[in-house]
Amino acid sequence: TPGKDQDQADARATAMAEALKAAWPAGAAAASTQAAPGKAGEPEVVDLGNGRSVVLLPDPTMPYASVTVAFRGGDALLAPTQQGLAELASRALVSATTTMDAPKLEDFLADRAASIGASAGRDTFTLSARYPQRFAKDVLGALADVATRPALAQGDVERAKRLQLAQIAEVSDKPTGLAFRHLFPFLFPGSHYGYFRAGQPGEVSGFTPKDVQAFWERQRAMPWIMAVCGQFDRQMILDVAARLAAPAVAAAPPLAAPAWGDKREEKLTLAERAQTHLFWIFPVAGRESPDAPALEVLRTALAGQGGLLFQDLRDKQGLGYTVTAFLWQSPKTGFLAFYIGTTPDKAGQAMEGFQRIAADVAAKGLDEAMIARAKNSIEGDYYQEHQSLGSRSQEAALNLAMGLGLNFDREMLARVAGLDAQGVADVAKKYLDPSKAYLMKIEP
């Protein structure tokens, strides 16, 4: 009967779940931890002093957690001759600890269906962990060991260097990769914003374990924000945070707007390619600016398959397959860029299209329908991108580390929703100025 069949199915499912719990992950014994699920949507910020804080974001919907530790620093701690060292440190740091070599650490995490990672940015350096709640004690202990007892052995650093050099070679062999590698050095040549993020091959090849160790000691002394989202034991998180805190505390480099370069056009060549790639770049205000919401609307209205650039340059004129716009912002500065990949004989026509669309939007703004669609897209993208625990812990840690506030992105949504057509038009007129624009070309 249906009822009997269901009872049997439930019994089999329960037995399978118990067997799986006992046998998986292989080699990993789950610590007995009492989760404190709390109530979703009620964050707690614990100030540890010395520029270090813990953000607790309880979410009881699944037995999983994500931790992000965002340090101030990154490339801002490097001298011009050290470009690529922060990136190298992010690779080598998570390879091994003094208690677990690389293969053992990989097996340890795989057995627990967990991950530990690191990444370096222009103003930040992040450590992260993702794990099932039942392995919280194990994985958080490993995260603390990565931060406080990294091996940084010769072999680990050499492997990281090989990966980084391979990355440089790979991106330099692709038109858009080459463009983005050179874009910031072109725009901001006088500051760490203009560093080659992965460095130059000669410099990277010369880095030693001592260089990586010295960088990490300086980086670890910077202020940081630790955010955890999901199910977690509050005291366990605070205990791990105490382990992460370095004895010495140093002041973070100031967040300042970098100077823009004097050179307005950059041409790079990539042999045996068929297309010309154009990036037309407008300097704009940073995320802290009151203009930031309107800039988001402009970018959204210009980008994508329904955007003004795509509809005109691709659909109407057939000038290229990929046509879009993108917005990059730090707290203090940013840029809005138009992009197209086209054939060399149509590059002039594509630039004329860029200029015409920019002039039209600067003069007339956007109509109400375009603005409404852009607002809906921005809201939808935000909630889609923030479904994961990892995205939410990362958002909280990075926003607070950069001085933007815990709810900055959600508040930005409200500011976008409150925009009217005149506000968007004023910002378009202010920034879509061809006399201030920069041009990067990748030519065959």
C-alpha positions as CSV (number, residue, x, y, z in Angstrom):
1,T,0.0,0.0,0.0
2,P,1.1,3.6,-0.4
3,G,1.4,4.2,3.3
4,K,3.4,1.0,3.9
5,D,5.7,1.8,0.9
6,Q,6.3,5.2,2.3
7,D,7.2,3.8,5.7
8,Q,9.6,1.4,4.1
9,A,11.2,4.1,2.0
10,D,11.5,6.4,5.1
11,A,13.2,3.5,7.0
12,R,15.6,2.8,4.2
13,A,16.4,6.5,3.9
14,T,17.1,6.8,7.6
15,A,19.3,3.7,7.5
16,M,21.3,5.1,4.5
17,A,21.7,8.5,6.2
18,E,23.1,6.9,9.4
19,A,25.4,4.7,7.4
20,L,26.6,7.7,5.4
21,K,27.1,9.7,8.6
22,A,29.3,6.9,10.0
23,A,31.4,6.3,6.9
24,W,31.8,9.7,5.4
25,P,34.0,11.6,5.1
26,A,36.6,8.9,5.2
27,G,39.3,9.5,7.8
28,A,37.4,12.4,9.4
29,A,35.7,12.1,12.8
30,A,33.3,14.9,13.2
31,A,33.8,17.0,16.4
32,S,30.8,17.2,18.7
33,T,29.9,20.9,18.4
34,Q,26.7,22.6,19.5
35,A,25.6,24.9,16.8
36,A,24.1,28.2,17.9
37,P,21.9,28.8,15.0
38,G,20.5,32.1,16.2
39,K,18.0,34.0,14.0
40,A,18.7,34.7,10.4
41,G,18.9,38.4,9.6
42,E,20.2,39.5,13.0
43,P,24.0,40.1,12.6
44,E,26.2,40.8,15.6
45,V,29.5,42.7,15.5
46,V,32.0,41.9,18.2
47,D,34.8,44.5,18.5
48,L,38.0,42.8,19.5
49,G,40.0,46.0,19.6
50,N,43.1,47.1,17.6
51,G,41.1,47.4,14.4
52,R,39.9,43.8,14.5
53,S,36.2,42.8,14.6
54,V,34.1,39.6,14.2
55,V,30.8,39.7,12.3
56,L,28.3,36.9,13.2
57,L,25.6,36.3,10.5
58,P,23.5,33.3,11.8
59,D,21.6,31.4,9.1
60,P,20.0,28.2,10.4
61,T,18.8,27.0,6.9
62,M,21.6,24.5,6.4
63,P,24.3,22.9,8.5
64,Y,27.1,24.7,6.8
65,A,29.3,27.8,7.4
66,S,31.5,30.2,5.6
67,V,34.2,32.3,7.1
68,T,36.0,35.2,5.5
69,V,38.8,37.2,7.1
70,A,39.5,40.4,5.2
71,F,42.8,42.2,6.1
72,R,43.6,45.7,4.9
73,G,46.8,45.7,2.9
74,G,47.4,43.5,-0.1
75,D,49.3,45.3,-2.9
76,A,49.2,48.5,-0.8
77,L,52.0,47.0,1.3
78,L,54.3,46.4,-1.6
79,A,57.1,48.4,-3.1
80,P,57.1,48.8,-6.9
81,T,59.9,46.1,-7.1
82,Q,57.6,43.6,-5.3
83,Q,54.7,43.5,-7.7
84,G,53.1,40.0,-7.6
85,L,54.4,39.2,-4.1
86,A,51.0,39.5,-2.5
87,E,49.5,37.2,-5.1
88,L,52.3,34.7,-4.6
89,A,51.8,34.8,-0.8
90,S,48.1,34.0,-1.3
91,R,49.0,30.9,-3.3
92,A,51.8,29.7,-1.0
93,L,50.1,30.4,2.3
94,V,47.3,27.9,2.0
95,S,49.6,25.1,0.6
96,A,50.8,23.7,3.9
97,T,51.3,24.3,7.5
98,T,54.1,23.3,9.9
99,T,52.0,20.4,11.0
100,M,50.6,19.3,7.7
101,D,52.4,19.2,4.4
102,A,50.6,19.9,1.1
103,P,49.3,16.4,0.4
104,K,48.2,15.9,4.0
105,L,46.4,19.2,4.1
106,E,44.6,18.5,0.8
107,D,43.5,15.1,2.1
108,F,42.4,16.6,5.4
109,L,40.1,19.1,3.7
110,A,38.8,16.7,1.1
111,D,37.9,14.2,3.8
112,R,35.7,16.9,5.4
113,A,34.3,18.3,2.2
114,A,35.8,21.7,3.2
115,S,38.1,24.3,1.6
116,I,40.5,26.9,2.7
117,G,41.6,29.7,0.4
118,A,43.3,33.0,0.2
119,S,43.3,35.9,-2.3
120,A,45.2,39.2,-2.6
121,G,43.7,42.5,-3.8
122,R,44.8,46.0,-4.4
123,D,43.9,47.1,-0.8
124,T,43.0,43.8,0.9
125,F,44.1,40.3,1.6
126,T,41.5,37.6,2.4
127,L,41.5,34.2,4.0
128,S,38.4,32.0,3.8
129,A,37.0,28.7,4.8
130,R,33.9,26.8,3.8
131,Y,32.8,23.7,5.6
132,P,30.0,21.5,7.0
133,Q,29.2,22.6,10.5
134,R,29.9,19.1,11.9
135,F,33.6,19.7,11.0
136,A,33.8,23.2,12.3
137,K,36.4,22.5,15.0
138,D,38.7,20.7,12.6
139,V,38.5,23.2,9.8
140,L,38.7,26.3,11.9
141,G,41.7,24.9,13.6
142,A,43.3,24.3,10.2
143,L,42.5,27.9,9.2
144,A,44.1,29.2,12.3
145,D,47.2,27.1,11.5
146,V,47.4,28.5,8.0
147,A,47.4,32.0,9.4
148,T,49.7,31.5,12.3
149,R,51.9,28.5,11.3
150,P,52.2,28.5,7.5
151,A,55.0,26.3,6.2
152,L,56.1,28.6,3.3
153,A,58.8,26.0,2.5
154,Q,61.0,26.2,-0.6
155,G,59.0,23.5,-2.4
156,D,55.6,25.2,-1.7
157,V,56.8,28.6,-2.8
158,E,58.4,27.2,-6.0
159,R,55.1,25.4,-6.9
160,A,53.2,28.7,-6.3
161,K,55.7,30.5,-8.5
162,R,55.2,28.0,-11.3
163,L,51.4,28.4,-11.1
164,Q,51.7,32.2,-11.1
165,L,54.1,32.3,-14.1
166,A,51.8,29.9,-16.0
167,Q,48.9,32.3,-15.2
168,I,50.8,35.3,-16.5
169,A,51.6,33.4,-19.7
170,E,48.0,32.2,-20.2
171,V,46.3,35.6,-19.7
172,S,49.0,37.3,-21.9
173,D,48.0,35.0,-24.8
174,K,44.3,36.1,-24.7
175,P,43.2,39.5,-26.0
176,T,41.0,40.4,-23.1
177,G,43.4,38.8,-20.6
178,L,46.2,40.9,-22.0
179,A,44.0,44.0,-21.8
180,F,43.0,43.6,-18.2
181,R,46.6,42.7,-17.2
182,H,47.8,46.0,-18.6
183,L,44.7,48.2,-17.9
184,F,45.5,49.3,-14.4
185,P,49.2,50.0,-15.0
186,F,48.0,52.1,-17.9
187,L,45.4,54.1,-15.9
188,F,47.2,54.4,-12.6
189,P,50.9,54.3,-13.2
190,G,52.0,56.2,-10.1
191,S,50.5,54.0,-7.3
192,H,49.9,50.5,-6.2
193,Y,46.6,50.5,-8.2
194,G,48.9,50.5,-11.2
195,Y,50.8,47.4,-10.2
196,F,50.7,44.3,-12.3
197,R,48.7,42.1,-9.9
198,A,50.5,38.9,-10.8
199,G,53.8,40.7,-11.2
200,Q,56.3,40.5,-14.0
201,P,57.9,37.1,-14.8
202,G,61.5,38.2,-13.9
203,E,60.4,39.6,-10.5
204,V,58.2,36.6,-9.6
205,S,61.0,34.1,-10.5
206,G,63.3,35.9,-8.0
207,F,61.0,35.8,-5.0
208,T,62.2,33.6,-2.1
209,P,60.4,32.0,0.9
210,K,61.9,34.7,3.0
211,D,60.2,37.3,0.8
212,V,56.9,35.6,1.2
213,Q,57.4,35.2,5.0
214,A,58.3,38.9,5.4
215,F,55.2,39.9,3.5
216,W,52.9,37.7,5.5
217,E,54.3,38.9,8.8
218,R,53.6,42.5,7.8
219,Q,50.2,41.6,6.3
220,R,49.1,39.6,9.4
221,A,49.7,42.7,11.6
222,M,47.1,44.7,9.6
223,P,43.6,45.4,10.9
224,W,41.0,42.8,9.8
225,I,37.4,41.9,9.8
226,M,36.3,38.2,10.3
227,A,32.8,37.4,9.1
228,V,31.1,34.1,9.5
229,C,27.7,33.1,7.9
230,G,25.7,30.0,8.5
231,Q,25.5,27.7,11.5
232,F,28.2,28.2,14.0
233,D,29.2,28.0,17.7
234,R,29.7,31.6,18.8
235,Q,32.4,31.0,21.3
236,M,34.4,28.7,18.9
237,I,34.4,31.5,16.4
238,L,35.7,34.0,18.9
239,D,38.4,31.6,20.1
240,V,39.6,31.2,16.5
241,A,39.6,35.0,16.1
242,A,41.8,35.3,19.1
243,R,44.3,32.9,17.6
244,L,44.3,34.8,14.3
245,A,45.2,38.1,16.1
246,A,48.9,38.8,15.6
247,P,50.8,40.2,18.7
248,A,51.9,43.3,16.8
249,V,49.4,45.7,15.4
250,A,50.2,48.1,12.5
251,A,48.3,50.9,10.9
252,A,46.7,50.1,7.6
253,P,47.8,52.1,4.5
254,P,45.3,55.0,3.9
255,L,42.6,54.5,1.3
256,A,43.2,57.3,-1.2
257,A,42.2,58.1,-4.8
258,P,45.2,57.3,-7.1
259,A,46.3,59.8,-9.6
260,W,45.3,59.1,-13.2
261,G,48.0,58.7,-15.8
262,D,48.8,61.5,-18.3
263,K,48.9,59.1,-21.3
264,R,45.4,58.8,-22.8
265,E,45.9,55.9,-25.3
266,E,47.6,52.5,-25.1
267,K,48.1,50.1,-28.0
268,L,49.1,46.5,-27.5
269,T,49.5,43.8,-30.1
270,L,48.8,40.1,-30.1
271,A,50.1,38.2,-33.1
272,E,48.0,35.8,-35.2
273,R,44.6,37.2,-34.0
274,A,41.8,38.4,-36.2
275,Q,40.1,41.1,-34.0
276,T,40.8,44.5,-32.6
277,H,39.6,45.0,-29.0
278,L,38.6,48.5,-27.9
279,F,38.2,49.7,-24.3
280,W,36.9,53.3,-24.0
281,I,37.3,54.3,-20.4
282,F,35.7,57.2,-18.4
283,P,37.0,58.1,-15.0
284,V,34.2,58.2,-12.4
285,A,33.7,58.6,-8.7
286,G,34.2,55.7,-6.2
287,R,31.7,53.7,-4.2
288,E,31.5,56.2,-1.4
289,S,30.2,58.9,-3.8
290,P,26.6,60.0,-3.9
291,D,26.9,59.4,-7.7
292,A,27.5,55.7,-7.2
293,P,23.8,54.5,-7.5
294,A,23.3,56.4,-10.8
295,L,26.6,55.0,-12.2
296,E,25.3,51.5,-11.5
297,V,22.1,52.3,-13.4
298,L,24.2,53.7,-16.3
299,R,26.4,50.6,-16.5
300,T,23.4,48.3,-16.4
301,A,21.5,50.2,-19.1
302,L,24.6,50.2,-21.4
303,A,25.7,46.6,-20.8
304,G,24.4,43.1,-21.7
305,Q,22.3,41.9,-24.6
306,G,19.5,44.4,-23.8
307,G,21.9,47.3,-23.3
308,L,22.2,50.3,-25.5
309,L,25.7,49.4,-26.8
310,F,24.7,45.8,-27.8
311,Q,21.5,46.9,-29.5
312,D,23.2,49.5,-31.6
313,L,26.7,48.2,-32.3
314,R,25.8,44.5,-32.7
315,D,22.1,44.2,-33.5
316,K,21.8,47.2,-35.8
317,Q,25.3,47.5,-37.2
318,G,26.8,44.0,-36.8
319,L,30.2,45.4,-35.6
320,G,31.1,42.7,-33.1
321,Y,30.0,39.6,-31.2
322,T,30.8,40.9,-27.7
323,V,29.7,44.4,-26.9
324,T,29.2,45.6,-23.3
325,A,30.1,48.1,-20.5
326,F,31.5,47.4,-17.1
327,L,32.0,49.5,-13.9
328,W,35.0,49.2,-11.6
329,Q,35.1,51.1,-8.3
330,S,37.2,51.4,-5.2
331,P,35.9,53.5,-2.3
332,K,37.6,56.6,-3.7
333,T,37.7,56.2,-7.5
334,G,36.5,54.2,-10.4
335,F,35.9,53.9,-14.1
336,L,33.1,53.1,-16.6
337,A,34.3,51.3,-19.7
338,F,32.8,50.6,-23.1
339,Y,34.1,47.4,-24.7
340,I,33.8,45.8,-28.2
341,G,35.7,43.1,-30.0
342,T,35.6,43.8,-33.8
343,T,37.5,43.4,-37.0
344,P,40.3,45.9,-37.7
345,D,38.5,47.4,-40.6
346,K,35.4,48.2,-38.4
347,A,37.3,49.6,-35.4
348,G,36.8,53.2,-36.6
349,Q,33.1,52.7,-37.0
350,A,32.9,51.1,-33.6
351,M,34.6,54.1,-32.0
352,E,32.1,56.4,-33.8
353,G,29.3,54.3,-32.3
354,F,30.8,54.6,-28.8
355,Q,31.1,58.3,-29.2
356,R,27.6,58.8,-30.5
357,I,26.0,56.7,-27.8
358,A,28.0,58.4,-25.0
359,A,27.0,61.9,-26.4
360,D,23.4,60.9,-26.7
361,V,23.2,59.6,-23.1
362,A,25.1,62.6,-21.8
363,A,22.8,65.0,-23.5
364,K,19.4,63.2,-22.9
365,G,19.9,60.7,-20.1
366,L,17.9,57.5,-20.1
367,D,14.1,57.2,-20.5
368,E,11.9,55.9,-17.7
369,A,11.6,52.4,-19.2
370,M,15.4,51.9,-19.4
371,I,15.8,53.1,-15.8
372,A,13.1,50.8,-14.5
373,R,14.6,47.8,-16.3
374,A,18.1,48.7,-15.0
375,K,16.8,49.0,-11.4
376,N,15.1,45.6,-11.7
377,S,18.2,44.0,-13.1
378,I,20.4,45.5,-10.3
379,E,18.1,44.2,-7.6
380,G,17.8,40.8,-9.2
381,D,21.5,40.4,-9.7
382,Y,22.2,41.3,-6.1
383,Y,19.9,38.7,-4.6
384,Q,21.0,36.1,-7.0
385,E,24.6,36.7,-6.3
386,H,24.0,36.7,-2.5
387,Q,22.3,33.4,-2.1
388,S,25.4,31.6,-1.0
389,L,26.8,31.8,2.5
390,G,30.2,32.5,1.1
391,S,29.1,35.6,-0.8
392,R,27.4,37.0,2.3
393,S,30.4,36.5,4.6
394,Q,32.7,38.0,1.9
395,E,30.5,41.0,1.5
396,A,30.4,41.7,5.2
397,A,34.1,41.3,5.7
398,L,35.2,43.3,2.7
399,N,32.7,46.1,3.2
400,L,33.7,46.7,6.8
401,A,37.4,46.3,6.0
402,M,37.1,49.1,3.4
403,G,35.1,51.3,5.7
404,L,31.9,51.1,3.8
405,G,29.5,49.7,6.5
406,L,28.0,46.3,7.1
407,N,24.8,47.0,5.1
408,F,26.4,49.1,2.4
409,D,25.3,47.0,-0.6
410,R,21.7,46.7,0.6
411,E,21.6,50.4,1.2
412,M,22.9,50.9,-2.3
413,L,19.8,49.0,-3.6
414,A,17.6,51.4,-1.8
415,R,19.5,54.4,-3.2
416,V,19.2,52.9,-6.7
417,A,15.4,52.4,-6.2
418,G,15.0,56.1,-5.2
419,L,16.7,57.5,-8.3
420,D,14.7,59.5,-10.8
421,A,15.5,60.2,-14.5
422,Q,17.0,63.6,-13.7
423,G,19.4,62.2,-11.2
424,V,20.7,59.7,-13.8
425,A,20.9,62.3,-16.5
426,D,23.0,64.6,-14.3
427,V,25.5,61.9,-13.6
428,A,25.6,60.8,-17.2
429,K,26.4,64.4,-18.2
430,K,29.0,64.7,-15.5
431,Y,31.1,61.6,-16.4
432,L,30.5,60.7,-20.1
433,D,33.0,63.3,-21.2
434,P,35.1,62.2,-24.2
435,S,37.8,64.8,-23.4
436,K,38.6,62.9,-20.2
437,A,38.4,59.4,-21.6
438,Y,41.2,56.9,-22.0
439,L,41.5,54.4,-24.9
440,M,43.1,50.9,-24.8
441,K,43.4,48.9,-28.0
442,I,44.5,45.3,-28.5
443,E,45.4,44.9,-32.2
444,P,46.5,41.9,-34.3
